[in-house]
């Protein structure tokens, strides 16, 4: 293996930047008076960092062998599920989070992506094999991998065969609105033809999720008193795919994608609906539920994607 590739491997396994690895190599070369090749110095530096480079390159860590608090895991797995991105806001922070579940022949594990890391979702699909480098965290008894400052996630050419499925993997089959029925979990391609005039952003109690009442410029929960509100963007309207139309409801990031507005923009605009993007076509995934108030079906959206023309052509060709 070339010297630069060895340095990259040490950086990956140690979590250090490559420049730090090279600095350690320079110190070691001076200490050994240049009597050992640069490749040999790499292996010595790796050993001092607690890395058996030869062993690492020979044997891949299996998911079943992952334990809590491991700092430099390097695993390969097949994506078996991808969650939608979810916005969150607490008293200390706000941001967005999503998850990728991967599996090998031994087990499965959740990869948690925070804020800017969620951009990786656009690069991967269920069934892709990926390589993940990061650290392990115990989240209430469930192990998960987080990337952290030096973590990486990338596609891999390795072949992974697994029969493992997550507890909740939802299959969304493409359907027409005219064929939708209560309880069906489906994917539709439809245009937003109407957005209803509603409050848009709800102010909720962060402890019980009840709507807050505003009194004297303060938000009050009937159960927990004065609270800093948790914001929930909710959008309802009608979608149409040419075969029929159906009422929909979307929350958080999905509401943002449909309207083209950020939650903060809908929060402060009296007539926010005027700023919404209507008429755009999306790929929508969700479940059909009965709206008890209106006594009719309603499509609860779980995921919103832009229309990929090339993929749509492939779907058409597959049916021919």
N, C-alpha and C positions, 0 to 999 in steps of 0.2 A: 504494500500500500504506500502511496506517495506521502511525503512528509506533511504537506498541507492537509491531506485527508486525515492523517493521524492526529494532527493538532485539532481539527474540527471534532473528531471523535472524543478527545479528552475534554474539550469545551462542552460538548453535549452531555457527557456523562457526569461532569463535575458541576455543571451549571455556571461555570465561569465564562466571561467573555474571552474570545480568542486572544485578544491582546494581553490579557492577564496570564494566560497559559504561556504565551511567547516570552513574557517578562520572567516567569519562573524558569523557563528553559534557559534564558540568557544567564540568570544567576547560577543555575546548575552547571552550565558550560564553563563559566569562570571558576567555579569551585573545583571542577575536575580538570582545569587547565587545558581544555580542548582535546583531551585524550579519548573521548568517546564521540561517536558520530551523532549527528543531530537526531537521527531516528532513535538511537539508543537513549538519548537524553529525554525524548518524549515518553518512553516507557518508564524511565526512572521518575519523572515528574508525576506521571499518572499513578504510579505505586504510592508515592508520598501523599497523593490526594485520596488514597484509599481505593483506587481503581485498578483492578486486574484487567488491563486492556486486552490481553490475549483471550482471557475467558469471556470478557464482554463481547468480543467480536465473534466468538464461537457459539455462544448460547444466548438465545432471546428469553427474556423474562416472560413467563406465562401469567395470565391474569389471575388464576387461582392462587398464585404464590405472592400476590401483592398484599402487603400488610400496612397498617396505619403508620403514618409518619415517615414513610420512605421519602427521601428527598430528591433522588435523581432516577426516577423510573423511566424506562425506555421500552415501550410495548407496541405491538402491532395487533390490530384487530379489525374485524369487519363491522361497518356501521349497520346496526339493526334498528335504530330509531333515532329521529331528530325531532326535538321539540320546537315549538314556536318561540320567538323571542318575547320575553315578558318584561314590562317596565315595572320598577318598584321605587318606592319612596319611603324613607324612614326619618326619624328625627335627626339621625347622624349622616345619612347619605341618600343619594338617589342614583339610579342608573338602569341598566337592563341586563338580563341574564337569560341564557339558553343552555340546553344540554344536548350532548350527543352520546348515545349508548353504543358501545362497541363490544364485540365478543370474539373469542377464539375458541378452540376446541375444548377449553377447560372451564371457562366461566365468562361472565360479562361484567362491565363496570361503566359508571357514568363519568363523562368528561364534562366539567362545568366551564362555561365560557361567560366571562363578565365584560360588559361594556364594549370596548373596541374589539375584543376577541370574538364577538358575535359575527364579525364580518366573515369569519371562516365558513359560516353556514352556506354562503353563496357558492363556495368552491366544492362542496361535497354533497353526495346523495346517498340514500340508503342503498347498501350493497357495495359501496366503495371500501377498499382496504386502506387504512390510514396508519401512520406511525405517530405516536404521541410521546412527548417528553415533558415531564413535569414532576409534581410532588403529590403525595397522597394525604388526604385529609379524612378524618373520621367525622361524619356528619350524622349525629344521633344514631350511631351504630351502623350506618351505611358508608362504605368506603367510596370515595370519589377522587378523581384526578383533577388537579388544577394546574394551569400553565405557569402562573406566576411571572416574574420578570424575565426569566431566561427560558421558559418553556416554548415548545414548538409543536405544531401539528401540520402534517403533510401527507400527501398520497404516497402509497407504497406499492411496489411491484410484487410483493410477496403474495403467495396464495394462501388464503385462510378458508378452511372448511369448518362450518359450525352449524349445529342444529339448535343452538340456544336462542331463545327469544325473550325480550323483556316482558315483564308482567303486563304492561299496557302498551302494546303495539297496535295502533289503529290503521286499518286498511281503508283507504278512500278510493272507491271505484268511480271512474268518470260516469256522469249521468246527465240526463236532461231534466230540466225543472219539471216538465210535464209528468215525469215518471217518479218524482220524489213522493215519499210517504212518511208518516210519523215513525220515528225511530231509525230511519236510514242514515247511515254515515256515508257521505258522498263528496265527490269533487265535481264542481260545475265550472263552466266557463261562461261568465255572464257580465253584463254591463250594469253599472250603478245608474238607475234611471230616476231615482228620487231619494232624497234624504229628508227625514222628518225633522220638523222644528222642535227640538227638545233642549233640555238644559245643557247637554253635551258632557260637561265635566261634573261628576258628583263629588261632594266633599264628605268623606267617610271618617268615622272614628277608627283610629289605627288599632284599637283594642278589640272592638266588637263588630266593626264594619257597618254600623248603623249610620244613616245619614245625619249629618250635623246641622244644627240650626244656628243661624247667625244672629247674635244679639250684641248690640253695642260694639260692632267691629271685632267680635270674638266668636269663635266657633264652639258651640256647646253640645255635648252628648247628653242625652237624657239619663244615661246610666253612669258615665264616667266624668261628667263635668267638662271643664274647659280642655280643649284638645287642639293640637296642631293637625290639621286635616290631612288625610291620605287621599290623593286625587285619583279618580277612576274616570277615564274618558269612555263614554258609551255613545254609540251611534246606531240608529235604526233607520231603515228605509226599505226600498224595493229594488230587487235585481231582476233582470230579464235576459233570457238567452235565445229568444226567438221562438221557443216552443211554449213558453209560459213565463209567469213571473211569480215571485214569492217575497214575502216580507223577510228582512234579515236584521240581526243584531250583532254588533262587533264591539270588542272591548280593547282597551289599552293600545298596544302596538298595532293591532289589526284595525282599530278605529283610526289611528293616525295614517296608516297606509291608504285606507279607503278615502279619507277626506283630503289627504295631502296637507294636513295640519298637525303641528305638534300639540301635545296636551296643554302646554303653557299658552299657546295661541288661542285655543278654544276657551281657556280659563278666563281670559281678560276681554274677550270680544262679546259685546252685547248681542249682536246679531251674527254669530259666528258662521251660521249656515251659508251666508253669502260668499264666504271665502272658500267653501268646500269645492273640490273638483268632482263634478258630476258628469256622467256619460262615459267615463273610462271603463274599459273592460279588464277584468281580473280573472285569475284562477283562484277559486274559493273552495276551501275545505271546511267541512263542518258537519253538524248533525241536525236533522229535522225534528223539532219538538212542537208540541201543541201549545199555542198561545191561548191560555184559558180565558183571558179577558176578551179577546176578539173571536175565540172559538175557530181558529184556523191555523194551518201549519206555519212555522217560522223557522228560518235557517239560522242556527247559531254558529257563527263563524269561528273556527279555531286557527285558521291559517290563511294568509293572503299572499299571493304571488303575482308578479307581472306575467303577462302572456309571453311565452317563448315561442316565436313563430316556427322555428325549426322543429321544436318538439311537437308542436301541433300538427305540422306536416307529417312527421313520423307516425303520429297516432292515426291520421287519416289513411296513410299508406298501409298500416298494419291491418286496417279494417277492409281494405280492398281485396 
